[in-house]
């Protein structure tokens, strides 16, 4: 009994420490700079997104260069394309600070990102080499300004105003470091944007990979058939940008399921650290695999819950295969057996086993769609569909199953479109039974 208390305390202590790093608490801290600097890059990013840039301003002023770069990596790219407007919105958080801080922040970014932002927002004319536009020829009002050194004319691109004035930003750069600013404007004038973006993307991809945000084609491995035998693995934590649970992910582990109960029984610090590290990687990989970006914090939290539940289902599925005659229960013995499985299988592999456990449901739904009555009901135009609450819930249930990655839906009368992952074999069995009941009811009403 004593060992169980010690083991439980170690895991709970990790959660407590993670939750203590919430943004709201940091805003009230007297040692704000020190505490912000101690955050891992992913933590700093998630806190900024949870709070919102406006509320997070006091914390953003204390970001380290690594934290700053992670924020830009995770915020300012849409797949392979750099989004200058997103960086402009992010930099606008520093408008209230003095121009020195704005310039320092911008210059702390990758040189390639600096060039991309200015190249997408400004057209650069060289007074020595280019034909300078005549203001009298302007059909519409165009914002232009000369650089303080008199070498270049800058013209603002685009019709949509940026959250931060790029001309004002360049002025701040010249005030802070004229030589660096001149070199940067020269690079914007002469560098090929496509080559610069390719180089910036390469640097960004390497950093993202360390956080678990892998390329889209690599992330889809989560939805492929699982290995039949576990590969060799180490339970020693990797040296990388993720070593602990961010608060956003930790709060989801307060709910009890097989995964959480098993983690609570692990007393070895290095093993627990490795598993928590793998859990973060699995969540971040799933964010990409489900086809989105980590910019929407509500979406990130939703995916984190899906991963938690799917891994728990994977553990239960493996336990069932090991002992078909035994149904896993909420017991310490099952949690201990799950601990053994986590020593053999990585979190990503366990997710794949959990996802594979939904295949019977997908098979059952395909068979149902071949039934004339079921297909006719599901294919009804919206204007002919029943307004009965039960019918709406049943349609939402089928829609969730029919998605590219099946989910459990149609369970909330107040919000029929709400979905969640299948978290245990009981969920699978209940869904199979419900699908069968719909088939029977439709057959009776023909």
N, C-alpha and C positions, 0 to 999 in steps of 0.2 A: 504493500500500500504506500509506503514511504517513497519508493522509487517512482510510482505513478504521479505522486504530488510534485516531486522534483522535475520530472519530465514535462508535466503539464505546465509548470511554472516557467520553464525555459521558453517554451513556445509563446505562452501568454505574455511573457516579458518582452519578446520580440514585437508582438502586436502593440503592446503598450508603448514601447519606445517609438514605433512607427507612427502611432496616432498622436504622440506628443509633438510630432513634427508637422502638425496641421498648420495651414496658412493663417487661420484666425488667431491661433496662439502666438505665432511668430510676429504678427502685427502688434501684439501687446508686449513683446519681449523688450527688456531693457538692454539686452546684448544682441540686438538684431543683426548687426554686421557679422558677428562671430557665428551666430546660429545659421544664418543664411549660407555663409561660406562653408559650413560643415555638411550641407545638403549634397547629395549626389545629383548629377545633372538631370536625370529623369525626375527625381523628386522635385527639384526646383521648377522644372517645366510644369508638372502636374499641379503644383501649388498655384503657379501663376494662372493657369487655365481655370482652376476651380474658383479662385477669387475673382478672376477677370482682371484685365490689364489696368483698369482705372483704380480698383481697390488695391491691387498688388504693387502700385508704384513705389511705396517705401521699401519694399523688398527688392524690387528690380534694381534699385540703385546700388545694392550690395552684391550683385551677382559677380561671380568670378568669370574669367574669360571662357573657361570650359562650360560653365553653366549657361552663359550667354550664348555660346555657339550652339548648344543643344536646343535652346529655345528657338533659335532661328532655323536650325535643321528640321525641327518638328513642326514649325509653324508656316514657313515661307516657301514650301515646295508642294506642287500639285503633281504627283507622280514624278515625271522627269523634267518638269518645267518650273523654273524659278518664278515666284510671284512677287513682283516689286510692291504691289499694293499691300500685301500682307506684311512685308517688312516696314513699309511706311506707317501702317497702323501700329506696329509694335514700337517703332522708334518714337511715335507720337507720345508714348508714355513718358518720355524724357523731356517733352517740350517745356514743362514747368521748371525743369532744372536749368542751370546756367549752360551757356553754349559750350563750355569746356567739357562738361559731362557728356553732352550730345556727341561732340566730336570724338571723345575718347571711346565712347560706346561703339560708334560706327567703325572706327579704326581698329577695334578689337576683333572685328569679324574677319573671316577669310578675305584675303585681298581680292579673290575672284568674285566673292559676293558683293563687295564694295563696287567693283566694276559693273557687275550685272545690274545692280540697283540704279546706278547713275546712267548706264547706257539705256535702260528701259524708261527712264523718266526725263532724260535730257538729251538734246542734240548738241554736239560740240563743234563749233566752227573755229578754225585757227585763223587769226588775223593775218598770218604770214602766208598760209597755203591755200585758203579757201575763199570763194566768193561769198562775201557777207551779205545776207538778205537786207533789202531796203524796207524799213518799216512802212513806207508809203504804199508798198505792194501788198501789204497784208489785207486779206479779205475780212478776216476776223482778228480780234485783238489777240496778240501773241505775247506771252511773257518771255522777256529776254533780259540778260544781264551780262556784263563783262566780268571776268575774273579780276580780283584785285591786282594781279601782276600784269594785266593788260594783254595777255597772250591769247585768250580765248573768249569767244562769245557763246553763252549758254542759252539754249532755247528750250522751254518746257514742252514736253510731248504730251499728247492725249488731251481729251476733252474733260475727263473726270478729274476733279481736284483730289490730290493726295492728302492723306491725314497729316503729312509733314511736307512743308514746302522744300523741294529739292534745291532751289536756289539759296534758301536760307541755310540749308545743311552745308552746301559748298562754302558759303560765307563763314560758317562756324569752323569748317576744316581749315580754311586759310588763316583764320585768326589763331587757331591752335598750333598748326604746324604748316607753314606756307610751302616748304619744300616737299613735304609728303603730299599735300593737296595738289601741288603742281604735277607731281609724278602721277598721281591718281587720275587727274583730268587728261593727261597725255595718254595714259593707258586706255581710257574710255574712247578717246579720239582715234587711236590707232589699232587697238586689239580687235580681233574677230570675235563678236559676241558668241557665236556657236561654239568656238573652241574654248572660250572662257567658261561657258555654261557646262560643257562636257567635263572640264577639269574640276569645277566646283562640285558637280554631281558626284564625281569619283571620290573626292574627299568626304562629302556628306554621306555617301553610301557606306563607306568604311566605318564611320562613327555610328551610323544607324545600326549597322550589323552588330556592333558590340552591345547595343542595347536590346537586341532581339528583333528589331524592325528590319527583317530580311527582305530581299527582293520578292516581288509578287509570285513569280514562278517557283521560287524556293519555298514560300509560305504555304503553297497549296499541298505540301506533303502532309499537312494535318488531316486532309480529307482523303488520303490514300489508304489502302488496306494495311493494317498493322503488321509488323514482323511477328513471326510465330515463336521465335526465340529471342530473348533479350541479348543485345550486344554487350561486349565488355564495357564497363564504365567505372568511373571513379566518383567517390562521394566527397572528394576534396573540392572546395570552391575554386572556381576559375579566377584568375586575375583579370578583371575587366571593369567596365564602367558601371556594372550592376553588382552590388554585394549585399543588398538588403531590400526589404519590402518597402515600397512607397506607401504612404498613409492611405491613398485611395484604394490600393489593392488590399492592404491589411484590414481595413474595415469590413471587407466582404468575408473575411475568414472568422468573423465572430459567430456566424451561423454554423450549426453543427451538421456535418455530413461525414461520410466515411473518410474523405480526404483530410478534413480538419481534425477528426478524432485521431487519425494516424499520425499526423504532424505533431499533435500534442503528446504523443508517446515517445518522441525522439529526444534523447538526452545529450547525444554527442553534438557539441557546438558546430564542428566543421560540416557534419552531415546535414544538420538542419539548415545551415547557411547555404550549402549547395542546393538543397531542395527548394528553398525559398528563391534562390537565384534562378533555378530552372523554371519555377512557377512564373516569375516575372517575364522571362524569355518566352514562355508559352503564350502568355497573355499578349505580349507585344507582337509575336508572330501571328496570332489569331486576328488581331486588329487588321493586319495587312491581308491575311487570307480571306477574311470576310469582305474585302474589297473597299475598305475605307482608309482614312488617315486618322492619326491621333489628335486632330485638332478639336473635335467635338467631345468634350469631357463626359457628357452623359452617355454618349456612344461607347467611350472607353470603359466606363463603369459597367455598362451592360455586357460588353464582351468579356470583361473580367469575371462576371458572374457566370457567363456561359462556360468559360474555361474551367472555373472551379467545379461546376456541376458535371461537366463532361468528363473531367479527370476522375471525379468521384465515381461516375458510372463506369469508367474504364476499370477502376480498381475492383468494383463489385462484379463486373463481367468476368474478369480474370479469376476472382475467387470462386465464382460459380463454375467456371470451366475446370478448376482444380478439384472441386468437390461438388459435382452436380446434384448429389442427394441432399446437400446442406444449403438452406436458404440464408444468405448473409443477414445478420440482425445487428441491431445497435448494441453490440457487446464488445468488451475489451479484447476478447480472443480474435474477433474479426478485424479489429483495428490493428492488433499486433501482426496478423497475417498480412494486412495491407502495408504495414511498415516494411516487411520483408520484400514485398513486391516493389516498393519504391526504391529499395536498394538495388533491384535488378533492372527496373525500367525507368527511363527518363520521363519527365512530365509530358514532353511532347509525344512520346510513345504511348503513354497512358491516355492522352487525349485521343489518339488514333484508335485505341481499343474502345474508348467510350463512344466515339463517332460510329465505329463499326457496329456497335450494339443497336443502332437505330436502323440498320439495313432491313431487318424483318418488317418494320413499319413501312419503309419505302416499297418493299415488295408487295405488302398487303394493299397499299394504296393503288399501285399499278393494276392489280387484279380488280380492284373496285372500279377503277375508271373504265374497265372493259365491259362492265355491266351496263346495259342500256338505261335502266332506271337511274342509276347513280350518275352516269355521264349526262343524261338529260337534265337532272336536277342541278348538277354543278355548272352546266353550260347555260342555264337560263339567263337572259339579259337582266341587268340590274332592275329595270323597271317592272319586271315580272316576278321578281323574287319576293318571298314572303317577308312580312314585317314582324313575324313572331320572333321574340327574343331567342328562343331555342334554335330556330332555324339560322338566325344570324350568327349565333355562337358556333353552330355546327359548320357553317361555311368558313368561319375564321379558323376553326380547328383544322379543316381540310387544307385551307390555303397555307397554313403554317407547315403542315406536313409535306405539301407539294413543292415548297421552296427548294432552291438549289441545295440548301443545307437544312434538313428537317428540324423543326422546332415544335414545342408543345404550345398550342394556342387555343383560343376559344374557351377560356376558363373564367374570365372576368366579365360579368354582365355589364359592369359600368364602362369597361374598355375592351370590347371584343377583339380588337386588333393586338392587344398585348400578348407578347410571346416570351418564352423562357426555354432554356435547354432542358433536355431530359436528364434528371439528376440521379435516377436509380432505376433498377429493373421494374420496380412497382409502377413507375411512370410509364414505362414501355407497355407493360401488360394492360394498364388502365386505358392507354390510347388504342391498343388493339381491340379491346372490348368495346370502346366507344365507337370505333370505326365499324365494327360488326353490327352494333345496334343501329347505326345510321343506315347501313345496307338493308337490314331487316325492315326498318320502318318504311324506307322508300319502296321496298318490294311489296309491302302490304297496301300502300296507297296508290299503286298503279291502277 
